Amino acid sequence: MRQVENKTIDNDEAGMRLDRWFRAHYPGLSFGHLQKLLRSGQVRVNGKRVRANSRVEPGQLVRVPPLSDQPIDAEKSPVAGDNELRRFLLHEDDHVLLFNKPAGLAVQGGSGLTRHVDGLLEAWRDRKGQKPRLVHRLDRETSGVLVVAKTRLAASRLAAAFRSRATKKTYWALVAGVPRPHQGKISTWLARQRSGEIEKMRVVGHGAEDAAHAVTHYSVVETSGTKLAWLTLRPVTGRTHQLRAQAAHIGHPIIGDPLYFDDSEWQLPGGMQKRLHLHARRLVVPHPGGGTLDMTAPLPAHMRQSWNLLGLDAELGASDIDEAGGG
């Protein structure tokens, strides 16, 4: 016999409407049925009656009565995959999908990974059976703007734009220390380095085997004393782990980076989560149908928390911050 469930709202579900939360977790539950459950008090949040348009916050408990429609495994169900990605959708048209990819969700499968964006896109196949195509990547723990092509032609044009560096990418990061000068250019050569199961990039000399040139422009937006700095990072090239490796190379690794920041001798400010503080804030790219795509993504919950703890205002002059600097 099915039992009452108490489900916890995740960090990435902050601010979602309750009816949309149910649609993501119980895709077969009709809106009418949900309304009846709400009116009768069978669905509650933290023990209180709520409406369908109530907003949920991380850590809250949703009381879910026994339902004929049980949650569907997002790894196995196209419908659930559709719903899971749809709540991160920033823009959709006939050519592209743009998502605010959450931290922790891989873009593609790898060793031991079964849940990733590429797999969840199976749910977005069109009537002709075409599945949307990835045209660029973000690291698993990096959040932010991810563009996906809906057609083969759109994928070809977007891929060409990334190859020719016709795109402009802006990342926000929180780093240890304060770079001097406050604006600059990082130009290095990077090569892969493997140690057991761990693969990372290391800075090498020009001409080293398999080395690739990497260039990034950075700018300090705001500081928290001398211990932390909010940076905008604008990569000219698109190498693996480029921003993470280069930030560490100049002596200012990104907070929460398990590969490039040995923080054993460094005290994390109280209340701050030990997660990667790197966010793909803005992407400007030629639209495959003509014109320009210009999209920004709000910070993930753990970075918003850090900004609040440090007194950094992510909204104040955000458009000016995203426009400023080199690149």
MARLO-427640 format. One record per residue (C-alpha): x, y negated, z. Coordinates in nm, 4 decimals. Example, Ala and Ser with C-alpha at 12.3 -4.5 7.8 and 13.67 -1.06 7.14 Angstrom:
x = 1.2300; y = 0.4500; z = 0.7800
x = 1.3670; y = 0.1060; z = 0.7140
END
This chain:
x = 0.0000; y = 0.0000; z = 0.0000
x = 0.1336; y = -0.3418; z = -0.0929
x = 0.2261; y = -0.5719; z = 0.1954
x = 0.2307; y = -0.9467; z = 0.2516
x = 0.5670; y = -1.0933; z = 0.1466
x = 0.7476; y = -1.3964; z = 0.2799
x = 0.9802; y = -1.5249; z = 0.0085
x = 1.2483; y = -1.7893; z = 0.0660
x = 1.2854; y = -2.0825; z = -0.1730
x = 1.6333; y = -2.0836; z = -0.3305
x = 1.8585; y = -2.3894; z = -0.3600
x = 1.8074; y = -2.4076; z = -0.7352
x = 1.4284; y = -2.4238; z = -0.6866
x = 1.4372; y = -2.7546; z = -0.4983
x = 1.1516; y = -2.9842; z = -0.5993
x = 0.9617; y = -2.7284; z = -0.8064
x = 0.5829; y = -2.7429; z = -0.8032
x = 0.4377; y = -2.4453; z = -0.6199
x = 0.2303; y = -2.3335; z = -0.9209
x = 0.5445; y = -2.3335; z = -1.1369
x = 0.7308; y = -2.1352; z = -0.8715
x = 0.4576; y = -1.8718; z = -0.8856
x = 0.4676; y = -1.8730; z = -1.2658
x = 0.8435; y = -1.8011; z = -1.2514
x = 0.8162; y = -1.5209; z = -0.9929
x = 0.4725; y = -1.3778; z = -1.0795
x = 0.4239; y = -1.4456; z = -1.4526
x = 0.1078; y = -1.2356; z = -1.4767
x = -0.0750; y = -1.4249; z = -1.2000
x = -0.3334; y = -1.6594; z = -1.3529
x = -0.3634; y = -2.0201; z = -1.2383
x = -0.7270; y = -1.9595; z = -1.1454
x = -0.6369; y = -1.6674; z = -0.9211
x = -0.3601; y = -1.8704; z = -0.7579
x = -0.6089; y = -2.1519; z = -0.6877
x = -0.8414; y = -1.9063; z = -0.5126
x = -0.5532; y = -1.7771; z = -0.2994
x = -0.4583; y = -2.1317; z = -0.2062
x = -0.8156; y = -2.2374; z = -0.1223
x = -0.8635; y = -1.9325; z = 0.1002
x = -0.5318; y = -1.9945; z = 0.2788
x = -0.3804; y = -1.6630; z = 0.1678
x = -0.0848; y = -1.8500; z = 0.0176
x = 0.0977; y = -2.0742; z = 0.2638
x = 0.4325; y = -2.2531; z = 0.2856
x = 0.6007; y = -2.2472; z = 0.6272
x = 0.2672; y = -2.1357; z = 0.7688
x = 0.0759; y = -2.4367; z = 0.6349
x = -0.1942; y = -2.4632; z = 0.3705
x = -0.0712; y = -2.6245; z = 0.0484
x = -0.1912; y = -2.7278; z = -0.2970
x = -0.0814; y = -2.6005; z = -0.6367
x = 0.1059; y = -2.9254; z = -0.7058
x = 0.2941; y = -2.9226; z = -0.3729
x = 0.6714; y = -2.9411; z = -0.4087
x = 0.8889; y = -2.6724; z = -0.2500
x = 1.2295; y = -2.7146; z = -0.0883
x = 1.5192; y = -2.4736; z = -0.0234
x = 1.4762; y = -2.2564; z = 0.2841
x = 1.0972; y = -2.2800; z = 0.2974
x = 0.9024; y = -1.9538; z = 0.3324
x = 0.6187; y = -1.8825; z = 0.0910
x = 0.3558; y = -1.6382; z = 0.2151
x = 0.2550; y = -1.4191; z = -0.0778
x = -0.0452; y = -1.1894; z = -0.0228
x = -0.0689; y = -0.8462; z = -0.1884
x = -0.1028; y = -0.9059; z = -0.5626
x = -0.1931; y = -0.6792; z = -0.8485
x = 0.0794; y = -0.8559; z = -1.0460
x = 0.4140; y = -0.7804; z = -0.8842
x = 0.7360; y = -0.9802; z = -0.9434
x = 0.9164; y = -0.8720; z = -1.2593
x = 1.2893; y = -0.8071; z = -1.2651
x = 1.4442; y = -1.0951; z = -1.4619
x = 1.7212; y = -0.8644; z = -1.5855
x = 1.4704; y = -0.6287; z = -1.7473
x = 1.1717; y = -0.8413; z = -1.8385
x = 1.1666; y = -1.0843; z = -2.1309
x = 0.8699; y = -1.2663; z = -1.9764
x = 1.0533; y = -1.3196; z = -1.6494
x = 1.3634; y = -1.4297; z = -1.8414
x = 1.1529; y = -1.6864; z = -2.0242
x = 1.0146; y = -1.8223; z = -1.6999
x = 1.3507; y = -1.8236; z = -1.5246
x = 1.5211; y = -2.0276; z = -1.7943
x = 1.2204; y = -2.2486; z = -1.8653
x = 1.2400; y = -2.4129; z = -1.5253
x = 1.5899; y = -2.5364; z = -1.6156
x = 1.4824; y = -2.6670; z = -1.9576
x = 1.5792; y = -3.0312; z = -2.0233
x = 1.4757; y = -3.0565; z = -2.3902
x = 1.3315; y = -2.8422; z = -2.6675
x = 1.2587; y = -2.9077; z = -3.0342
x = 1.2558; y = -2.7048; z = -3.3561
x = 1.6361; y = -2.6824; z = -3.3613
x = 1.7725; y = -2.6702; z = -3.0063
x = 1.7165; y = -2.5877; z = -2.6413
x = 1.9011; y = -2.7798; z = -2.3714
x = 1.9205; y = -2.6414; z = -2.0183
x = 2.0558; y = -2.7644; z = -1.6877
x = 2.2392; y = -2.4375; z = -1.6191
x = 2.2462; y = -2.3600; z = -1.2474
x = 2.5719; y = -2.2871; z = -1.0684
x = 2.6160; y = -1.9128; z = -1.0269
x = 2.4446; y = -1.8088; z = -1.3504
x = 2.6921; y = -1.6783; z = -1.6100
x = 2.6495; y = -1.7868; z = -1.9725
x = 2.7531; y = -1.4472; z = -2.1108
x = 2.7888; y = -1.0962; z = -1.9759
x = 3.1168; y = -0.9618; z = -1.8475
x = 3.2530; y = -0.6987; z = -1.6149
x = 2.9751; y = -0.6067; z = -1.3728
x = 2.7436; y = -0.8836; z = -1.4958
x = 2.3912; y = -0.7929; z = -1.6005
x = 2.2147; y = -1.1256; z = -1.5477
x = 2.3262; y = -1.4128; z = -1.7709
x = 2.1897; y = -1.6814; z = -2.0032
x = 2.2563; y = -1.4809; z = -2.3195
x = 2.0540; y = -1.1902; z = -2.1838
x = 1.7683; y = -1.4092; z = -2.0619
x = 1.7471; y = -1.5664; z = -2.4094
x = 1.6039; y = -1.2359; z = -2.5356
x = 1.2709; y = -1.3712; z = -2.4136
x = 1.2963; y = -1.6678; z = -2.6523
x = 1.2962; y = -1.4737; z = -2.9798
x = 1.0710; y = -1.6384; z = -3.2380
x = 0.8077; y = -1.4723; z = -3.4582
x = 1.0778; y = -1.3674; z = -3.7016
x = 1.2720; y = -1.2012; z = -3.4226
x = 1.5483; y = -1.4649; z = -3.4188
x = 1.7126; y = -1.5026; z = -3.0810
x = 1.8547; y = -1.8452; z = -2.9808
x = 2.2326; y = -1.8595; z = -3.0129
x = 2.4996; y = -1.9823; z = -2.7742
x = 2.7325; y = -2.2421; z = -2.9285
x = 2.9504; y = -2.3341; z = -2.6277
x = 3.0210; y = -2.2155; z = -2.2746
x = 3.0254; y = -2.3284; z = -1.9138
x = 3.2022; y = -2.1385; z = -1.6365
x = 2.9720; y = -1.9295; z = -1.4200
x = 3.0011; y = -2.1626; z = -1.1182
x = 2.9871; y = -2.4818; z = -1.3268
x = 2.6395; y = -2.6333; z = -1.3541
x = 2.5033; y = -2.8752; z = -1.6100
x = 2.4054; y = -2.9378; z = -1.9703
x = 2.4127; y = -2.6309; z = -2.1936
x = 2.2911; y = -2.6562; z = -2.5540
x = 2.1561; y = -2.3498; z = -2.7353
x = 2.0693; y = -2.3288; z = -3.1068
x = 1.7260; y = -2.1945; z = -3.2033
x = 1.8169; y = -2.1138; z = -3.5644
x = 2.1169; y = -1.9816; z = -3.7549
x = 2.1590; y = -2.3150; z = -3.9386
x = 2.1443; y = -2.5148; z = -3.6146
x = 2.4059; y = -2.2830; z = -3.4617
x = 2.6380; y = -2.3326; z = -3.7578
x = 2.6101; y = -2.7134; z = -3.7442
x = 2.6504; y = -2.7330; z = -3.3669
x = 2.9495; y = -2.4977; z = -3.3695
x = 3.1114; y = -2.7149; z = -3.6357
x = 3.0516; y = -3.0253; z = -3.4228
x = 3.2245; y = -2.8640; z = -3.1225
x = 3.5154; y = -2.7445; z = -3.3378
x = 3.5682; y = -3.0862; z = -3.4943
x = 3.5402; y = -3.2587; z = -3.1545
x = 3.2425; y = -3.4621; z = -3.2714
x = 3.0902; y = -3.4110; z = -2.9274
x = 3.1331; y = -3.6198; z = -2.6129
x = 3.1281; y = -3.4331; z = -2.2817
x = 3.1243; y = -3.5938; z = -1.9380
x = 3.1713; y = -3.3927; z = -1.6200
x = 3.1362; y = -3.5040; z = -1.2595
x = 3.3715; y = -3.3510; z = -1.0032
x = 3.4638; y = -3.3903; z = -0.6390
x = 3.8376; y = -3.3467; z = -0.5856
x = 4.0819; y = -3.3341; z = -0.2962
x = 4.2722; y = -3.6604; z = -0.2538
x = 4.2594; y = -3.9706; z = -0.4736
x = 4.4409; y = -3.9706; z = -0.8105
x = 4.6846; y = -4.2523; z = -0.8870
x = 4.6299; y = -4.4349; z = -1.1084
x = 4.2497; y = -4.4388; z = -1.0896
x = 4.2223; y = -4.3870; z = -1.4654
x = 4.4419; y = -4.1763; z = -1.6832
x = 4.4997; y = -3.9048; z = -1.9373
x = 4.6074; y = -3.5476; z = -1.8582
x = 4.7904; y = -3.3764; z = -2.1428
x = 4.9209; y = -3.0242; z = -2.0840
x = 4.9780; y = -2.6881; z = -2.2484
x = 4.7775; y = -2.4005; z = -2.1018
x = 4.8291; y = -2.0245; z = -2.1258
x = 4.6411; y = -1.7306; z = -1.9761
x = 4.7844; y = -1.5578; z = -1.6732
x = 4.6512; y = -1.2267; z = -1.5417
x = 4.7097; y = -1.0806; z = -1.1974
x = 4.5201; y = -0.7561; z = -1.1493
x = 4.1538; y = -0.8301; z = -1.2130
x = 4.2040; y = -1.2055; z = -1.1855
x = 4.2633; y = -1.4162; z = -1.4966
x = 4.3395; y = -1.7857; z = -1.4809
x = 4.5139; y = -2.0569; z = -1.6807
x = 4.8559; y = -2.1942; z = -1.5971
x = 5.0364; y = -2.5020; z = -1.7200
x = 5.3323; y = -2.4107; z = -1.9405
x = 5.5865; y = -2.5891; z = -2.1563
x = 5.5275; y = -2.6880; z = -2.5180
x = 5.6069; y = -2.3941; z = -2.7404
x = 5.5355; y = -2.1273; z = -2.4788
x = 5.3772; y = -1.8068; z = -2.6053
x = 5.0002; y = -1.8336; z = -2.6664
x = 4.9946; y = -2.1864; z = -2.5235
x = 4.7126; y = -2.4234; z = -2.6257
x = 4.7190; y = -2.8016; z = -2.5979
x = 4.4614; y = -2.9479; z = -2.3570
x = 4.3725; y = -3.3158; z = -2.3167
x = 4.1370; y = -3.4735; z = -2.0612
x = 4.0609; y = -3.8332; z = -1.9655
x = 3.9699; y = -3.8954; z = -1.6023
x = 3.8383; y = -4.1877; z = -1.4001
x = 3.7811; y = -4.2344; z = -1.0258
x = 3.4242; y = -4.3484; z = -0.9637
x = 3.4237; y = -4.3659; z = -0.5846
x = 3.6273; y = -4.2368; z = -0.2910
x = 3.5649; y = -4.1093; z = 0.0604
x = 3.8657; y = -4.2505; z = 0.2390
x = 4.1850; y = -4.0926; z = 0.1080
x = 4.0637; y = -3.7352; z = 0.1383
x = 3.8091; y = -3.7024; z = -0.1448
x = 3.7335; y = -3.8643; z = -0.4794
x = 3.4401; y = -3.8520; z = -0.7206
x = 3.5776; y = -3.8255; z = -1.0743
x = 3.4373; y = -3.8391; z = -1.4230
x = 3.6254; y = -3.5995; z = -1.6507
x = 3.6043; y = -3.6230; z = -2.0297
x = 3.7722; y = -3.3316; z = -2.2047
x = 3.8919; y = -3.3963; z = -2.5589
x = 3.9723; y = -3.0281; z = -2.6117
x = 3.7710; y = -2.7316; z = -2.4869
x = 4.0110; y = -2.4791; z = -2.3332
x = 3.9164; y = -2.2127; z = -2.0791
x = 3.9199; y = -2.3559; z = -1.7237
x = 4.0706; y = -2.6735; z = -1.8685
x = 3.9326; y = -2.9208; z = -1.6140
x = 3.9912; y = -2.6933; z = -1.3166
x = 4.3511; y = -2.6125; z = -1.4109
x = 4.4404; y = -2.9705; z = -1.5004
x = 4.2870; y = -3.1169; z = -1.1833
x = 4.4993; y = -2.8777; z = -0.9795
x = 4.8046; y = -2.9614; z = -1.1933
x = 4.7904; y = -3.3325; z = -1.1030
x = 4.7592; y = -3.2413; z = -0.7344
x = 4.3852; y = -3.3003; z = -0.6973
x = 4.2062; y = -2.9650; z = -0.7247
x = 3.8285; y = -2.9477; z = -0.7442
x = 3.6537; y = -2.8784; z = -0.4148
x = 3.5337; y = -2.5199; z = -0.3788
x = 3.7439; y = -2.3819; z = -0.6640
x = 3.8490; y = -2.0297; z = -0.5609
x = 4.1067; y = -1.9934; z = -0.8399
x = 4.2881; y = -2.3257; z = -0.8440
x = 4.2499; y = -2.4629; z = -0.4903
x = 4.4242; y = -2.2923; z = -0.1994
x = 4.2372; y = -2.4679; z = 0.0796
x = 4.3752; y = -2.2547; z = 0.3647
x = 4.5587; y = -2.5642; z = 0.4934
x = 4.2753; y = -2.8027; z = 0.4071
x = 3.9742; y = -2.8816; z = 0.6248
x = 3.6402; y = -2.8927; z = 0.4391
x = 3.4224; y = -3.1776; z = 0.5728
x = 3.1480; y = -3.0535; z = 0.8050
x = 2.8213; y = -2.9595; z = 0.6336
x = 2.9763; y = -2.9272; z = 0.2882
x = 2.9288; y = -2.5983; z = 0.1032
x = 3.2365; y = -2.4154; z = -0.0195
x = 3.1157; y = -2.3971; z = -0.3804
x = 3.2664; y = -2.5358; z = -0.6995
x = 3.1940; y = -2.9090; z = -0.7246
x = 3.2039; y = -2.9373; z = -1.1037
x = 2.8993; y = -3.0394; z = -1.3086
x = 2.8559; y = -3.0890; z = -1.6841
x = 2.6771; y = -3.4192; z = -1.6403
x = 2.6294; y = -3.5425; z = -1.9972
x = 2.6547; y = -3.4111; z = -2.3518
x = 2.6361; y = -3.6216; z = -2.6678
x = 2.6346; y = -3.4170; z = -2.9889
x = 2.5146; y = -3.4632; z = -3.3488
x = 2.1628; y = -3.3210; z = -3.3745
x = 2.1525; y = -3.0399; z = -3.6328
x = 1.8344; y = -3.1936; z = -3.7739
x = 1.9809; y = -3.5452; z = -3.7948
x = 2.0573; y = -3.8189; z = -3.5448
x = 2.2180; y = -3.7649; z = -3.2050
x = 2.1372; y = -3.5591; z = -2.8972
x = 2.2231; y = -3.7382; z = -2.5741
x = 2.1328; y = -3.5469; z = -2.2597
x = 2.2192; y = -3.5813; z = -1.8897
x = 2.1554; y = -3.3316; z = -1.6096
x = 2.0973; y = -3.4050; z = -1.2394
x = 2.3407; y = -3.2668; z = -0.9843
x = 2.2844; y = -2.9186; z = -0.8373
x = 2.1658; y = -2.8908; z = -0.4778
x = 2.5081; y = -2.8208; z = -0.3221
x = 2.6647; y = -3.1245; z = -0.4925
x = 2.3706; y = -3.3502; z = -0.4025
x = 2.4212; y = -3.2399; z = -0.0432
x = 2.7903; y = -3.3337; z = -0.0573
x = 2.7164; y = -3.6693; z = -0.2184
x = 2.4661; y = -3.7438; z = 0.0594
x = 2.7074; y = -3.6359; z = 0.3349
x = 2.9806; y = -3.8607; z = 0.1932
x = 2.7502; y = -4.1551; z = 0.1245
x = 2.8045; y = -4.1397; z = -0.2526
x = 2.5099; y = -4.2644; z = -0.4576
x = 2.4659; y = -4.0428; z = -0.7639
x = 2.1871; y = -4.2613; z = -0.9007
x = 2.3427; y = -4.6023; z = -0.8534
x = 2.4765; y = -4.7136; z = -1.1913
x = 2.4777; y = -4.3566; z = -1.3198
x = 2.4297; y = -4.4647; z = -1.6806
x = 2.7247; y = -4.7047; z = -1.6536
x = 2.9395; y = -4.4302; z = -1.4981
x = 2.8506; y = -4.1884; z = -1.7789
x = 2.9324; y = -4.4511; z = -2.0424
x = 3.2601; y = -4.5768; z = -1.8939
x = 3.6122; y = -4.4443; z = -1.9279
x = 3.8242; y = -4.2966; z = -2.1992
x = 3.7564; y = -3.9961; z = -2.4191
END
